[in-house]
Amino acid sequence: MQSFRFDDIFMRLLVVAIVFIIPGTLTVWNIYNCVSKKPRHEKLISTLTVFVGGILYSGLKSLDFEESGDWNEAIYAMQYHYSISPRYSAVGLIVILGFIGYFILLYADAKRLPPLIAVSAIGLLILMNVFQLAYAVQLSKNIRDIDYLLYVYHANILILSARIIQRHMKEEVELFRNRISEGESRKNITALFCKIDSLSKYSICIFIALFFVIAIIELLFVLIGQGIDAPIKAFTDTADWTFSKQLPPPPIEYSGHYLCTVAAGGHRKVVKPLRLGTRRNATIIVNRQLCIANAFEEILQERFPGLHRRIRSFYDTHGYPVSKKITTPLRADLIYYMMKPLEWVFLIVLYMTDLRPEQRIARQYSYKA
């Protein structure tokens, strides 16, 4: 019991560190670097935010949203259709090019960047932020509870983008000022002031570059056969999400997974049916193994909902095909014995985590006449 408590505390601390402390520390540091005149370890923290934050983002999203299938495919009720249409997956190029532009601006000084590359990098970065904000809105329909942590990454990308554009503009100004202070002739000073005046038009160049970048990307979409409206259809040609315009087929219903089938079809002396119960408004035969498994699932759903959804999705996907093979009492008995070790594990976990485990087990599938 003591060992379990120590492991439980350790796992909880690890989860808190991964889910809250690391993203929180990086976010606070990025905000400080954004507003401070003397940012600290900007390149390192920014790089960690993009890559470590991206890994945490992908992990949390995969746990909370089990995406399985295009909008026109039938999936299980606890799953989601793809949030970005796989038919227009090339839109991911916008994100890749945007981050390339970001790292060019992050690691290269303004004096070493040709103007066309600099404004193109800024244009790509702006376009990527438009895309990532649209994706944040796309997810918003299904965001619940801890899912809001996904927005921390989106916010950090915005902070980093604003900071790097502001830093690049500041370096451009400093570059022009240094040229004036190096003792150039008055004739050249006049020319430099013209350049400084042109700096005020730098933002116009950025927007011109932005439209140029959009045109190039749209041309690429056309060449690979995804169409000029691919960035829009990538969001709308989906189901289950904010911008979705498609109606999916009904979800796959699952009934009689192997535990339920065993309770109904096994030999009474083996599977030991207890009573009748209700499951999805249908009457089923219930045995203790089924009640223990469902009580364990209930505990998992209460304490680790994201993990529960993923495990449940796997169970729904593979349990039904197994249940279709259980066509005789002998096969039902065999599955019952094969499930015994898991039943014991579930029971141990229930007794170590629940104050009234037997009451929880007894109320599963309570029959209502």
C-alpha positions in Angstrom: 0.0 0.0 0.0 2.8 2.4 0.9 4.6 1.7 -2.4 1.4 2.4 -4.3 0.9 5.7 -2.5 4.5 6.8 -3.3 4.1 5.8 -7.0 0.8 7.6 -7.1 2.3 10.8 -5.7 5.2 10.6 -8.0 3.0 10.1 -11.1 0.8 13.0 -10.0 3.8 15.3 -9.6 5.2 14.2 -12.9 1.8 15.0 -14.6 1.7 18.4 -12.9 5.2 19.2 -14.1 4.5 18.2 -17.6 1.1 19.7 -17.9 1.5 22.9 -15.8 5.0 23.7 -14.7 6.9 23.4 -18.0 4.3 25.2 -20.2 3.8 27.8 -17.4 7.5 28.5 -17.0 8.1 28.9 -20.7 5.1 31.1 -21.1 6.2 33.5 -18.3 9.7 33.6 -19.7 8.4 34.4 -23.2 6.2 37.2 -21.8 9.2 38.6 -19.9 11.4 38.5 -23.1 8.7 40.2 -25.0 8.3 43.2 -22.7 11.9 43.4 -21.4 14.6 45.6 -22.9 17.1 42.9 -22.0 15.7 39.5 -22.8 17.4 36.5 -21.3 18.3 33.4 -23.3 15.8 34.4 -25.9 17.0 32.0 -28.6 17.1 29.0 -26.3 13.7 29.6 -24.6 12.1 30.3 -28.0 13.4 27.1 -29.5 12.3 25.1 -26.5 8.9 26.7 -26.6 8.4 25.7 -30.3 9.7 22.1 -30.0 8.9 21.1 -26.4 5.6 22.9 -26.5 4.8 21.3 -29.8 5.4 17.9 -28.4 3.3 18.5 -25.3 0.6 20.0 -27.5 0.5 17.0 -29.8 0.5 14.6 -26.8 -2.4 16.4 -25.0 -4.4 16.7 -28.2 -4.0 13.0 -29.1 -5.1 12.0 -25.6 -8.2 14.3 -25.6 -9.3 14.0 -29.2 -9.0 10.6 -30.8 -9.2 11.5 -34.5 -10.1 8.5 -36.7 -11.4 8.9 -40.2 -12.4 11.4 -42.8 -15.8 13.1 -42.5 -17.5 10.5 -44.8 -16.3 7.5 -42.8 -18.2 6.0 -39.9 -16.3 6.0 -36.6 -17.1 5.1 -33.0 -19.2 7.5 -30.9 -16.3 8.5 -28.6 -14.0 9.3 -31.6 -13.7 12.4 -33.7 -13.3 12.9 -37.5 -10.1 14.6 -38.6 -10.0 18.3 -37.7 -8.1 19.0 -40.9 -9.3 17.3 -44.1 -6.6 14.8 -45.2 -7.6 15.6 -48.8 -6.0 19.0 -48.2 -3.1 18.0 -46.0 -0.7 20.2 -48.0 -1.9 23.1 -45.9 0.6 21.9 -43.4 3.2 23.5 -45.6 2.0 26.9 -44.3 3.0 25.9 -40.8 6.4 24.5 -41.8 7.3 27.5 -43.9 6.1 29.8 -41.1 8.4 28.2 -38.6 11.3 28.3 -41.0 10.7 32.0 -41.4 10.6 32.4 -37.6 13.9 30.7 -37.1 15.5 32.7 -39.9 14.5 35.9 -38.1 15.5 34.4 -34.7 19.0 33.3 -35.5 20.0 35.8 -38.2 20.8 39.5 -37.5 19.1 42.1 -39.7 22.5 43.2 -41.2 23.0 39.7 -42.5 19.6 39.3 -44.0 18.9 40.4 -47.6 15.7 42.6 -47.6 13.7 40.2 -49.7 14.4 37.2 -47.5 13.6 39.2 -44.3 10.2 40.5 -45.6 9.4 37.0 -47.0 10.2 35.4 -43.6 7.9 37.9 -41.8 5.2 37.3 -44.4 5.4 33.6 -43.9 5.3 34.1 -40.1 2.2 36.2 -40.3 0.5 33.7 -42.6 1.3 30.9 -40.2 -0.2 32.8 -37.3 -3.4 33.3 -39.3 -3.5 29.6 -39.9 -2.8 28.6 -36.3 -5.5 31.0 -34.9 -8.0 29.5 -37.4 -7.0 26.0 -36.1 -7.5 27.2 -32.5 -11.0 28.3 -33.4 -11.6 25.0 -35.3 -10.9 23.0 -32.1 -13.0 25.4 -29.9 -16.3 23.5 -30.4 -15.0 20.4 -28.5 -12.7 22.1 -26.0 -13.4 21.1 -22.4 -11.7 21.5 -19.1 -8.0 20.6 -19.4 -8.2 21.0 -23.2 -7.9 24.7 -22.7 -4.2 24.1 -22.1 -3.9 23.7 -25.8 -4.4 27.4 -26.2 -1.3 28.1 -24.1 0.8 26.9 -27.0 -1.2 29.0 -29.5 -0.7 32.1 -27.3 3.0 31.4 -27.0 3.4 31.3 -30.8 1.7 34.7 -31.0 4.0 36.1 -28.3 7.1 34.8 -30.0 6.0 36.0 -33.4 5.2 39.5 -32.1 8.5 39.6 -30.3 10.7 38.5 -33.3 9.0 41.0 -35.7 9.5 43.8 -33.2 13.1 42.8 -32.6 13.8 42.7 -36.3 12.3 46.1 -36.9 14.4 47.5 -34.0 17.6 46.0 -35.5 16.8 47.7 -38.8 16.5 51.0 -37.1 19.7 50.5 -35.1 21.5 49.5 -38.3 20.6 52.8 -40.0 21.5 54.8 -36.9 24.9 53.2 -36.7 25.6 54.0 -40.3 25.0 57.7 -39.6 27.2 57.7 -36.4 30.1 56.2 -38.3 31.2 59.6 -39.6 29.8 59.5 -43.1 29.8 62.6 -45.2 26.8 64.9 -45.1 26.1 63.9 -48.7 25.8 60.3 -47.6 23.8 61.3 -44.5 21.1 62.7 -46.7 21.0 59.4 -48.5 20.8 57.6 -45.2 18.0 59.7 -44.0 16.2 58.7 -47.2 16.8 55.1 -46.2 15.4 55.7 -42.7 12.4 57.3 -44.3 12.1 54.2 -46.4 12.1 52.1 -43.2 8.7 53.7 -42.3 7.5 52.0 -45.5 8.9 48.7 -44.4 5.6 47.5 -43.2 4.2 48.1 -46.6 6.9 45.9 -48.1 6.0 43.2 -45.5 2.4 43.2 -46.6 3.4 43.1 -50.3 5.6 40.1 -49.4 2.7 38.6 -47.6 0.5 38.7 -50.7 3.5 37.4 -52.8 3.9 34.5 -50.4 0.2 33.7 -50.5 0.2 33.7 -54.3 3.2 31.3 -54.4 1.5 28.9 -51.9 -1.8 29.1 -53.8 0.1 28.3 -56.9 1.7 25.2 -55.2 -1.8 24.0 -54.2 -3.0 24.3 -57.7 0.1 22.5 -59.1 -0.4 19.5 -56.7 -4.1 19.3 -57.5 -5.6 20.5 -54.3 -7.1 23.7 -55.7 -6.8 27.4 -54.9 -9.3 27.1 -52.1 -7.4 24.3 -50.3 -6.7 26.4 -47.1 -10.4 27.0 -46.7 -11.6 23.5 -47.6 -9.0 22.0 -45.2 -11.2 23.4 -42.4 -14.7 23.2 -43.9 -14.4 19.8 -45.6 -14.6 18.1 -42.1 -17.1 17.0 -39.5 -17.5 17.5 -35.8 -15.5 20.8 -35.6 -16.2 24.6 -35.6 -15.8 25.3 -39.3 -17.1 21.9 -40.5 -19.7 21.9 -43.3 -20.0 18.1 -43.8 -22.5 15.8 -42.3 -20.9 12.5 -41.2 -22.6 9.1 -41.3 -24.0 7.7 -38.1 -21.4 6.5 -35.6 -20.7 2.8 -35.4 -22.7 1.2 -32.7 -21.0 -1.4 -30.6 -22.9 -4.0 -28.5 -22.0 -7.2 -26.9 -18.3 -6.7 -26.5 -16.7 -9.8 -25.2 -17.3 -9.3 -21.5 -21.0 -8.7 -22.1 -21.1 -11.7 -24.5 -19.4 -13.9 -22.0 -21.9 -13.0 -19.3 -24.8 -13.8 -21.6 -23.4 -16.8 -23.5 -21.0 -18.7 -21.2 -21.8 -21.7 -19.1 -23.6 -20.6 -15.9 -21.2 -22.6 -13.7 -18.2 -20.8 -15.3 -19.2 -17.2 -15.9 -21.6 -17.1 -12.9 -24.3 -14.6 -14.1 -25.6 -12.5 -11.2 -28.6 -10.6 -12.4 -30.1 -8.6 -15.3 -28.9 -5.1 -16.0 -29.4 -2.2 -18.4 -26.8 -1.0 -20.9 -27.8 1.6 -23.5 -31.5 1.0 -22.7 -31.0 -2.7 -23.5 -31.4 -5.5 -21.0 -28.2 -7.6 -20.5 -27.0 -10.4 -18.2 -24.4 -9.2 -15.8 -21.7 -11.1 -14.0 -19.1 -9.9 -11.4 -16.3 -9.8 -14.0 -18.3 -7.3 -16.1 -19.2 -5.2 -13.1 -15.5 -5.0 -11.9 -14.4 -4.0 -15.4 -17.0 -1.3 -15.7 -16.2 0.0 -12.2 -12.6 0.2 -13.1 -13.5 2.1 -16.3 -15.6 4.5 -14.2 -12.6 5.3 -11.9 -10.4 5.8 -15.0 -13.0 8.2 -16.5 -13.3 10.2 -13.3 -9.5 10.7 -12.7 -7.9 10.5 -16.2 -10.6 11.3 -18.7 -8.2 11.8 -21.6 -6.5 8.5 -21.0 -9.9 6.9 -20.6 -11.1 8.2 -24.0 -8.0 6.7 -25.7 -8.3 3.3 -24.0 -12.0 3.2 -24.6 -11.6 4.1 -28.3 -9.0 1.2 -28.7 -11.4 -1.1 -26.8 -14.4 -0.1 -29.0 -12.3 -0.6 -32.2 -11.0 -4.1 -31.3 -13.6 -5.4 -28.9 -16.5 -5.7 -31.3 -14.6 -7.9 -33.9 -13.6 -10.2 -31.0 -17.2 -10.4 -29.7 -18.4 -11.6 -33.1 -16.1 -14.6 -32.8 -17.7 -15.7 -29.5 -20.5 -17.8 -30.9 -20.5 -20.8 -28.5 -20.6 -21.2 -24.7 -17.2 -22.9 -24.8 -15.6 -19.8 -26.5 -17.3 -17.6 -24.0 -15.8 -19.6 -21.2 -12.3 -19.4 -22.7 -12.6 -15.5 -23.0 -13.8 -15.4 -19.4 -10.7 -17.3 -18.2 -8.4 -15.2 -20.4 -9.9 -12.0 -18.8 -9.3 -13.2 -15.2 -5.8 -11.7 -14.8 -7.2 -8.3 -15.9 -10.1 -8.7 -13.6 -7.8 -9.1 -10.6 -5.8 -6.1 -11.7 -8.9 -4.0 -11.9 -10.1 -5.2 -8.5 -6.8 -4.4 -6.9 -6.8 -0.9 -8.3 -10.4 -0.4 -7.1 -9.6 -1.4 -3.6 -6.5 0.9 -3.5 -8.3 4.0 -4.9 -11.9 3.8 -3.8 -13.3 4.1 -0.3 -16.3 1.9 -1.1 -15.2 -0.4 -3.9 -17.9 -3.0 -3.4 -20.7 -0.4 -3.6 -19.2 0.9 -6.8 -19.1 -2.6 -8.2 -22.6 -3.4 -7.1 -24.2 -0.4 -8.8 -22.9 -1.1 -12.3 -25.6 -1.7 -14.9 -28.3 -1.3 -12.2 -31.5 -2.8 -13.6 -34.4 -0.5 -13.9 -37.8 -2.2 -14.5 
